[in-house]
């Protein structure tokens, strides 16, 4: 079916599954068509690849003079789901959903994919992102800290291009239901609070006050003994979980603290959709199946 129809179906599914209680901003944005990949040769790494300028009208109330760099970390070698980052989902590669979200945001930004794999670079370029550098193998391991590839990309761009954006936004490709409007909303939270960082969160369906653990002899005990357990669900203090969809941080904070978190970090609340709060993270084959279900349910 046509890509614009697919976007409308996705939007309808998101609206149907949203959580109005914590929804601060609209959560629907159309995604552009993703170019076909058949017959394409693997992409080369290096300087000179730039996405074309999108001259479509933008919401002037959102666009500012702030320079925003979107970094999408997408390494190869996924063990849970081989080829996860470019696996087809709803008619396009998983990675293409996140690139499209960055491109459809009202805030203009430079979109860079950090990867160590040629096939991922090919999809990134064909979807309109940049791949100006290759991620070193040592930063593409299972135990690599999440901030390290981000710092590598930011410092490479500074060293090789003299490029220093004011803000860096990290968009993991495993959040295909995150939209351009989510990105704009997170930026508004940062600007309204004068914050050094904003991270997307969602209400957890499993409150810690109800969590238990089982001892070696089978006894059921409180997982958090110090928690003030209440039997009335409505009286529990709301608890949120980081859903991994958006990490927004001032470049200076990122470089100085070597962290995606500032001394004071603010939250952007996203509604709960499916089992991952509009993240639908495809870490297993079962997760991939649910992603397809969420996108195609309408």
PyMOL commands that set and color helices and strands:
alter all, ss='L'
color gray80, all
select helices_A, chain A and resi 3-17+84-86+94-104+118-126+137-139+146-161+180-193+208-210+233-235+251-257+285-296
alter helices_A, ss='H'
color red, helices_A
select strands_A, chain A and resi 68-73+88-89+92-93+110-114+167-170+197-203+212-214+220-222+240-250+265-269
alter strands_A, ss='S'
color yellow, strands_A
deselect
rebuild
show_as cartoon
